[in-house]
Amino acid sequence: MAIVVLVLVACLGPVLLMNMTLQLVFPEIYARVFYPWAFTMIHLNSSINPFLYLKRNEELRNALRSVVRSCCSCI
């Protein structure tokens, strides 16, 4: 769980810090440059989490493997 939290902080920490400062000081830069980057980092974090969970949790890997095997008879 600590790894997932660290990845969350790594992805969202800069976003939150820059959000607070840029939006108040330079709203035009925030809207044109920073918001797309922040939006991308949030989605990147969401896409990394499933892989982290699968890498760290053997029980979850086994459950996913059995679901895939039951859906695809070729495996």
C-alpha angles and dihedrals in degrees: 000000000000091000092053091050091048091052089048091052091045092053100038103030096076090041093055094043094049091042092059095046105036098043091057100039105031110018094169093054090046093053097045105034113014104041095061090048092048092048090051093050092052091052092044090056091050091051094048096051098074091053091049091051092049092047094049102038118062093184090056091048091052092048092050091047091053092049092051091047092050092050096045114045091189094072 
